[in-house]
Amino acid sequence: MKIKHIRTRVFEWKGKVVPPQAHFCTNAVDILYERGDAMGSFRFHGWLVVEIECDDGTVGIGNCALAPRVAKQIIDEYLAPIAIGEDPFDNEYIWQKMYRRTLAWGRKGIGMAAISAVDIALWDIMGKAVKKPVFKLLGGRTKEKIWCYASKLYNNDDRDAFLGEAQGYLEDGFTAMKMRFGYGPKDGPKGMAKNIEQVRLLRELVGDEVDIMLECYMGWTLEYARRMLPRLAEFNPRWIEEPVIGDDVEGYQELKKMNIIPVSGGEHEFTSYGFKDLLERRAVDVIQYDTNRVGGITAARKINAMAEAWSVPVIPHAGQMHNYHLTMASTASPMSEFFPVFDVEVGNELFYYIFDGEPRPEKGYLQLSDDTPGLGITLSDKHLSDFTIIE
């Protein structure tokens, strides 16, 4: 069995998009005095799909969402020549070749996202070849079903809409949910008060038997976060997410040492080397890599093993099938993120418009089939007219 051909396509959304002012979240650009839509830098309305075909006709599907046009070029020009002709079951060898031949420029960011997409497709091929779901290749079922938290609840200054959305998640059976803060350092004490009021409203609605998580999306500074954490502690959040930018590891360390609210991060970290650093420096209480950024399933399973040894839970970013298979197979992963799909705004929702086979939670839990080989997703043709496709 040899890799015969690698096809890459970028799916760029041209359908209806929720206006930026409807849902906003503090983010890394907010610290600047920038006019316009600061969140625009993080709205991914394009997605890269990689199809790897083997000489026996088996096709594996991989994907990534970071700068998909650039990732496509990286795969076409650099990674495809490395992988074509190889046995897909030599996935560690292929990964190391891709990683080491692109070290000068590809260790993090888009280069690693491109490697992730290829690697995910290889695992899909391996599962299909042996007629087993990917999680069976990773260690098998470690939980009966996967507990999910609903991840949306953007701050739009509409109290009724915010609480109505949260009430909907309760009625759907979710016992955990994550909200986004709307304000950061440049908004001063008034913004702080609005942030705190938002959390207060959510806690009062859901009660004490529902976990709530708080998302900053790198939009705070260490000084601002130090002031906020003591004021948020009374609401008993499960974690506060990405309070500072990913490169500020010392900032994460300082906030974790405060021991007020658990601190999560890693959505913007890469490879086992990056997470080795976070673990050894005791910088995070929760790891949140995304498989289609971190280096694919090959890298993610190594991070899971390290995290288990350090007793740090792994709760991957964004749900999606590549993350669910790792969660199912790892005792380090107690739950998964799930993006409810009722509109398109920041881009994670595009996964559901491009692929079929994604499970939906029932009463806050989702299930993976023991009988569906590979990742269990196929390309969808239901929304093709809403995309511009770049070959």
Summary of the structure (lengths in Angstrom):
residues: 391
radius of gyration: 20.3
end to end distance: 25.9
largest distance: 63.0
contacts: 1393
relative contact order: 0.16
helix: 43%
strand: 18%
